Amino acid sequence: MKTRRIIRIISAITAFLLLGYLAVMAVFLKETEKDVACKDLVVKIQNDRENRFVTEADITSALKQAKLDPIGMQMSNINTYKIETELMKNGMIDKVDVYKTPSGTIKIDVSQKTPILRAMSVRGDFYIDSKGGTMPVSRRYIVHVPIANGYIEKELATTDLYKFALFLQENEFWNNQIEQIYVHPDRDIELIPRVGDHRIILGTFDNFEEKLDNLQLFYEQAIPKLGWERYSSINLKFKNQVVCTKK
């Protein structure tokens, strides 16, 4: 019992000393920061091997235009939140973290968005990213993802089309087979395959996985006997049916 009491007292003293140390260090760093001017700006672009939508030059240029370039400013006067908010206006950026170092450096970590589908529609040309948002098309960098054409509203793009794009990304067979997605004015979906001279009429996106499972079974069982060039269209609109139209 006495031992436990001693342990509790020691723990309380240790916690008190630690809090005191942290408080002193915080004051010391704050006072030091007042006397230090920003000497360097370090920008790190995450996932820049996969995508090259944003460069270090883009970041520094944006800060200069917004009069937020930290170089030469007192560290205590630099508002990291304002820098993050300004950089997040770039539609290619997913996340920004800005922080200071005691030596007078501002570090900026930038994460780019990852596109999974490109919508080239009468409503505009844009990417759908991996989180279901949209991002603009870059003039200097093209990423190879499935393409959707036709009458695509952003609501459809960020809901059903996004779910379909995720499915393609995770399904090796259909990711390799589907070359293009076309959205008709009535929202009927037509798919253009890479292999075979036919159109796939999906209908709506309702139960699309089940529809494609039926088509894959048809591919595996019937196509080896009948050939890829026999049909002009394959209709999946009707439940548990694969309706083919001969050329």
LOKEVO-437731 format. One line per field, with one value per residue (C-alpha): residue number from 1; z, y, x. Coordinates in nm, 2 decimals. Each point is the difference from the previous one (the first is absolute). Layout:
BEGIN
num <- c(NUM  ...);
w <- c(Z  ...);
v <- c(Y  ...);
u <- c(X  ...);
***
This chain:
BEGIN
num <- c(1  2  3  4  5  6  7  8  9  10  11  12  13  14  15  16  17  18  19  20  21  22  23  24  25  26  27  28  29  30  31  32  33  34  35  36  37  38  39  40  41  42  43  44  45  46  47  48  49  50  51  52  53  54  55  56  57  58  59  60  61  62  63  64  65  66  67  68  69  70  71  72  73  74  75  76  77  78  79  80  81  82  83  84  85  86  87  88  89  90  91  92  93  94  95  96  97  98  99  100  101  102  103  104  105  106  107  108  109  110  111  112  113  114  115  116  117  118  119  120  121  122  123  124  125  126  127  128  129  130  131  132  133  134  135  136  137  138  139  140  141  142  143  144  145  146  147  148  149  150  151  152  153  154  155  156  157  158  159  160  161  162  163  164  165  166  167  168  169  170  171  172  173  174  175  176  177  178  179  180  181  182  183  184  185  186  187  188  189  190  191  192  193  194  195  196  197  198  199  200  201  202  203  204  205  206  207  208  209  210  211  212  213  214  215  216  217  218  219  220  221  222  223  224  225  226  227  228  229  230  231  232  233  234  235  236  237  238  239  240  241  242  243  244  245  246  247);
w <- c(0.00  0.09  -0.32  -0.21  0.17  -0.07  -0.36  -0.04  0.16  -0.23  -0.31  0.10  0.05  -0.33  -0.18  0.16  -0.09  -0.36  -0.04  0.14  -0.24  -0.30  0.11  0.03  -0.34  -0.16  0.14  -0.10  -0.36  -0.02  0.11  -0.24  -0.28  0.04  -0.08  -0.30  -0.36  -0.24  -0.19  -0.21  -0.15  -0.05  -0.21  -0.02  -0.26  0.11  -0.26  -0.27  -0.17  -0.08  -0.08  -0.10  0.02  0.25  0.02  0.25  -0.24  0.01  0.38  0.02  -0.28  0.17  0.33  -0.17  -0.19  0.33  0.18  0.23  -0.09  0.34  -0.09  0.21  0.22  0.38  0.09  0.25  -0.27  -0.24  0.01  -0.11  -0.01  -0.26  -0.21  0.02  -0.09  -0.30  -0.14  0.04  -0.26  -0.25  -0.13  -0.05  0.37  0.25  0.32  0.12  0.33  0.08  0.31  0.14  0.12  0.28  -0.26  -0.21  -0.27  -0.12  -0.12  -0.22  -0.07  -0.29  -0.09  -0.35  -0.10  -0.18  -0.31  -0.08  -0.28  -0.26  -0.09  -0.35  -0.03  -0.14  0.36  0.02  0.01  0.34  0.21  0.27  0.28  0.23  0.28  -0.22  -0.07  -0.32  -0.12  -0.30  -0.30  -0.01  -0.32  0.06  0.13  -0.12  0.21  -0.16  0.16  -0.15  -0.19  0.03  -0.27  -0.06  0.23  0.33  0.28  0.30  0.23  -0.21  -0.03  0.37  0.09  -0.24  -0.24  0.29  0.14  -0.35  -0.04  0.34  -0.11  -0.32  0.19  0.24  -0.27  -0.23  -0.26  -0.05  0.04  -0.30  -0.20  0.03  -0.21  0.00  0.18  -0.18  0.19  -0.21  0.07  0.18  0.21  -0.17  0.01  -0.29  0.03  -0.28  0.05  -0.10  -0.13  -0.24  -0.25  0.20  0.23  0.35  0.10  0.38  0.06  0.33  0.26  0.21  0.08  -0.24  0.17  -0.05  -0.37  -0.07  0.18  -0.24  -0.30  0.12  0.03  -0.36  -0.11  0.15  -0.12  -0.33  -0.16  -0.04  -0.22  -0.18  -0.03  0.10  -0.33  -0.01  0.18  -0.05  0.35  0.33  0.22  0.38  0.09  0.08  0.33  -0.03  -0.38  -0.27  -0.32  -0.31  -0.34  -0.29  -0.27);
v <- c(0.00  0.24  -0.10  0.09  0.34  0.08  -0.10  0.23  0.29  -0.06  -0.02  0.33  0.17  -0.13  0.12  0.34  0.04  -0.11  0.26  0.26  -0.09  0.01  0.34  0.15  -0.14  0.14  0.35  -0.04  -0.10  0.28  0.26  -0.15  0.01  0.37  0.07  -0.24  0.08  -0.26  -0.11  -0.29  -0.15  -0.37  -0.15  -0.37  -0.14  -0.34  -0.27  0.20  -0.32  -0.11  0.35  0.32  0.25  0.23  0.11  0.19  0.30  0.00  0.02  0.28  0.19  -0.02  0.13  0.29  0.10  -0.01  0.20  -0.29  -0.08  -0.06  0.06  0.29  0.03  -0.04  -0.35  0.13  0.19  -0.29  -0.14  -0.37  -0.03  0.28  -0.18  -0.33  0.17  0.18  -0.31  -0.21  0.22  -0.20  -0.27  -0.25  0.00  -0.24  0.11  0.25  0.01  0.30  0.02  0.20  -0.11  0.17  0.06  0.24  -0.24  -0.03  -0.35  -0.08  -0.35  -0.03  -0.30  -0.01  -0.14  -0.34  -0.01  -0.33  0.11  0.28  0.15  0.16  0.11  0.28  0.13  0.04  -0.19  -0.11  -0.29  -0.19  -0.06  -0.30  0.16  0.07  0.37  0.18  0.15  0.21  -0.14  0.10  0.16  -0.15  -0.35  -0.27  -0.30  -0.32  -0.09  -0.12  0.26  0.09  0.20  0.13  0.18  -0.01  0.23  0.04  -0.17  -0.31  0.02  0.01  -0.27  -0.29  0.07  0.02  -0.33  -0.16  0.15  -0.15  -0.34  0.01  0.10  -0.30  -0.25  -0.10  -0.17  0.29  0.26  -0.15  -0.06  0.33  0.27  0.27  0.08  0.19  0.17  0.06  0.29  -0.24  -0.12  -0.34  -0.12  -0.15  -0.16  -0.03  -0.30  -0.04  -0.35  -0.07  0.20  0.06  0.24  -0.09  0.15  0.01  0.21  0.18  -0.06  -0.20  -0.34  0.06  -0.26  -0.27  0.10  -0.02  -0.33  -0.14  0.15  -0.15  -0.34  0.05  0.10  -0.32  -0.25  0.14  0.22  -0.28  -0.19  0.30  0.25  0.36  0.14  -0.16  0.26  0.38  0.05  -0.18  0.12  -0.04  0.21  -0.29  -0.18  -0.32  0.02  0.06  0.10  0.00  0.17  -0.17  0.21);
u <- c(0.00  0.28  0.19  -0.30  -0.03  0.37  -0.04  -0.30  0.19  0.30  -0.23  -0.17  0.34  0.12  -0.31  0.03  0.36  -0.07  -0.28  0.22  0.28  -0.25  -0.13  0.35  0.10  -0.32  0.09  0.36  -0.09  -0.26  0.26  0.26  -0.25  -0.05  0.37  0.02  -0.08  -0.10  0.32  -0.13  -0.32  0.00  -0.28  -0.06  -0.25  -0.14  -0.07  0.18  0.12  -0.36  -0.13  0.16  -0.29  0.17  0.36  0.21  0.00  -0.39  0.01  0.26  -0.18  -0.34  0.15  0.17  -0.32  -0.20  0.28  0.06  0.36  0.16  0.36  0.14  -0.31  0.03  -0.11  -0.25  -0.18  -0.04  -0.35  0.02  -0.38  -0.02  0.26  -0.19  -0.33  0.15  0.17  -0.32  -0.16  0.20  -0.25  0.29  0.09  -0.15  0.17  0.26  0.19  0.21  0.23  0.29  0.34  0.21  0.28  -0.22  -0.13  -0.36  -0.08  -0.30  -0.12  -0.24  -0.21  -0.14  -0.34  0.00  -0.23  -0.18  -0.23  -0.01  -0.33  0.00  -0.36  -0.22  0.00  0.38  0.33  0.12  0.14  -0.18  0.25  0.05  -0.22  -0.29  0.07  0.08  0.33  0.09  0.19  0.37  0.13  0.35  -0.06  -0.24  -0.08  -0.13  -0.33  -0.34  -0.19  -0.37  -0.18  -0.35  -0.25  0.18  -0.11  0.23  -0.26  0.02  0.38  0.05  -0.25  -0.07  0.28  0.24  -0.11  0.03  0.35  0.10  -0.13  0.20  0.31  -0.04  -0.10  0.29  -0.22  -0.24  0.26  0.18  -0.31  -0.20  0.15  -0.27  -0.32  -0.28  -0.29  -0.31  -0.24  -0.24  0.29  0.02  0.36  0.19  0.34  0.26  0.23  0.36  -0.05  -0.29  -0.18  -0.32  -0.17  -0.10  -0.34  0.01  -0.31  0.01  0.28  -0.24  0.14  0.28  0.23  -0.27  -0.04  0.37  0.03  -0.27  0.19  0.33  -0.16  -0.13  0.35  0.15  -0.27  -0.13  0.26  0.26  -0.25  -0.17  0.29  0.05  -0.12  -0.35  -0.21  -0.04  -0.14  -0.05  -0.28  0.01  -0.30  -0.23  0.05  0.20  0.00  0.27  -0.18  0.22  -0.06  0.17  0.17);
***
